[in-house]
Each structure stands twice: as structure tokens, then as C-alpha cells.
Amino acid sequence: RASAAGCPGHPDALGTSRTMVVDPREYPLIGTMQYAKTLPLEDHEVVLTFDDGPLPKHSYQVLEILAAQCVKATFFLVGQQANANPEGVRRVRDGGHTIATHTQHHPSGMHRIPLDRAEKEIDDGIASVAAALGDGTGPAPFFRIPGLARNDGIEAYAQSRGLQIWSADFPADDW
């Protein structure tokens, strides 16, 4: 738990205890649901992630809750959604959250589509999120495959782009 001093006006907030910098080369594949490694967390630490936005109705509620609790999270954004709601991408960034990518169109069964199409989904998603940021920056080098539908080709391509693939340790199963 972070100190109350880190969350002015919210002495009982959960807070964020620390921010980690992770090298994708050291941890190219993370999440014990599918891979051998996870992030080097301390006891009682979690990394909170959200997929599929930004969707104003849901994303803005989540951002308000996180702000009230002074909690930071990683958002895996879909390029198509970033194109439709660039303001939402900037709100995530301005809230101090990490912005990552989750393809351009969130194809179901991504592990079964041709590799060239999967590569385009990855590249276009990154480009759309970067464009929505509008400040010359890009998303973090973190990528989550839709539905966690991994295959060797997608993993090899993502790693060749310097991306770290995030699976999960515990799913919320809230879709």
C-alpha cells in the first residue's frame, strides 16, 4: 500500500506502491497462464491491466475509480478504438497510466489468421495508438494478444519488434 501522502485528499486510498521499468529483452513473454515467467513483484503487489478500450462509457468510469484510489494501471488499447476515441487515449495517458497495444481490430482467433495479417494487426494497432496520443510519443513496448491466442509466429514477430507479450497470471473473466 502506498502512503496516504501519495494520494492527497484520499487518506484511505489504495495507492500505487511503485512503478516498474521492465526491459522486454529480459522478460519477452510474461504471464504464468501461458509462460514460465511473470514480472518480479513483491509480496502483495499486483499489476492491474485493462484490455480493449478506450470505450468512453467503460474506460472513463475505470479512470475515475483509479484516480479516486490513486492507482495506476496498464491499458492494452485497440487501434480501431483509439481512432474512434483519441481523447480517451489521451485521458489514459494524462491519468499517468501505461498505454500498451492490443492489435488494430481485436481479431478473434488471432492465432489462426495468416501471419502477415497478424503482423499488420500489431503494426497498425501501434500506429493508431501513437497517432491518437498526438504528441510524437508511442505506446509502451507491451502487447497483449487478443484472447491470449498465442502462437510461435506472433510471438517471434512481436519480439522482433522489441515488444513484450503480456499474458496474465489471473484473469478477471469479466467480458
N, C-alpha and C positions, 0 to 999 in steps of 0.2 A: 504494500500500500504506500502510495506517495504521501508526503507530509501535507497537512491541511494548508500550509503556507503556499503550496504549489497550485492551489485552487481558490483564489480569492472569492469570498462570498459563499463558498460551499465547503464548510469545515468537515462535513461528513462524506464528501465525495470520494469515490474510489481512487481517482487519480491515476497517473501513469508513473511507474517507478523509474523507468529508464527507457531510452531509445537505443536500439541496437543498430550498428552498421554491420551489414553482412556482405561478405565477398562471394559472389556467385561462383567463382572458381573453387573456393573452399567448400562450399555447400551447393553443388549444382542441382541436386534433387533433394527436396526436403518434404517431410510429412510421413509419419510412420504407418499410415494406412497403406502406402504403396512402396515406400523407400526405406532404406536402412538408417537414414539419418533424419534428425529433426534439428531445430535451432537450439543453440546452447542456452537453455533457460535455467534460471534458478528455481528453487522451491517456491511454489505459489505464484509463479509468473505464467502468463499466457500471452499469446499474440492473437489479437482479435482481428478477423478478416470478414469482409463482406464482398459478395460477388454480384455481378450482373447490372449494375447501375451505370450512370446515375438515372434514377427514376424519381422525379420530383416528389410524388406522393409518399414514397417509402424512404428514399435517401434523405430527404430533408428532415423527416422525423428522427431517423437514426442519428443524423448530425446534431440535432438539438439535444437528444439524450446523451450522446457522447460529450458534448460541450458542457452540459449540466453536471456531468460526473468527472470532467477534466480527464477523459480517457481518449487516447489516440488509437487509431486502427489503421489497417491496410485495406484499401478498396481496390478490388480487381474489376476494372471498368471495361465495358463492351464498347468498341469503337462506334458502332451504329448509335448507341445511346449517347455517347459523347458528342457525336454530330448533331443529334436532336436536342441536346441539352448542354451546350458548352458552359453555361452559367453553373450548372450542377457540378461539373468537373472543377471549376474554379472555387466553388464553395467547399468542396472536399479539400482541395489544396490549402485554401485560406484558413481552414479549421486546423491545419497542422498535421493532417493525416498523410500517410504514404499512398501515392497513386501508382497502381500497377495495372497490368492489362490482362484481358480475358477473351481475346480474338475480336474480330470485326463484327461478326453476325451471330456468335454463340452457336455454331452448328452442333446439333445433337449427333452423337456417334462420330465425333471428330476422328477417332482412331481408325475409322473405316473409310474416310474420304481420301482421295489421292493426295500424296504428299505435297505436290505442287500447290494444290488448293489449300492444304493446311498451312503451308508456308505463307501463302498470300493472306490468309486469315490472321496469322500472327503479325505480319508486317503491316497490314492495313489497320489493324487494331492499334498498334503502337503509333502509327502516323495520325490516326484520327484523335487519339487522346492527346498527343503532343499539340496538334492544331487547336484543340479545344482549350488547352492551357493558355495559349495565346501569348506566352511570354518568352518564347525561344527555348524553353526547357522541355524535357521529355519525361515520361513516366520512369519510375524506378525500374531497374532491370529484373523485375519479378513478373512471372507469367503463371497463370493457372489455366490448365486445360479444361474446357467445358465438360462438366460431368465427370471430371477426373479421368477421362477416357484416354489413357496414355498409350503410346506405342513407341518403339525404338526410334523410328524415323522422326517423329515430332520432338522427342527428347534430344536427339542428335542435332536437329536443326536449331532448336532453342539454345542449346549450349553453344553452337557455332556463332550465334548472335550475341553471346555473352549474357544470356538470360538464365535466371534461376527458376526452375519449375517448382511451384508450391503445390503439394498435395494437401493433406490435412492430417492432423493427429486424432481429432474428434470432430465428426460432422454434426451440424445442428439439425440437419434433415428438416429444414423449415420451409422448403419450397412448396 
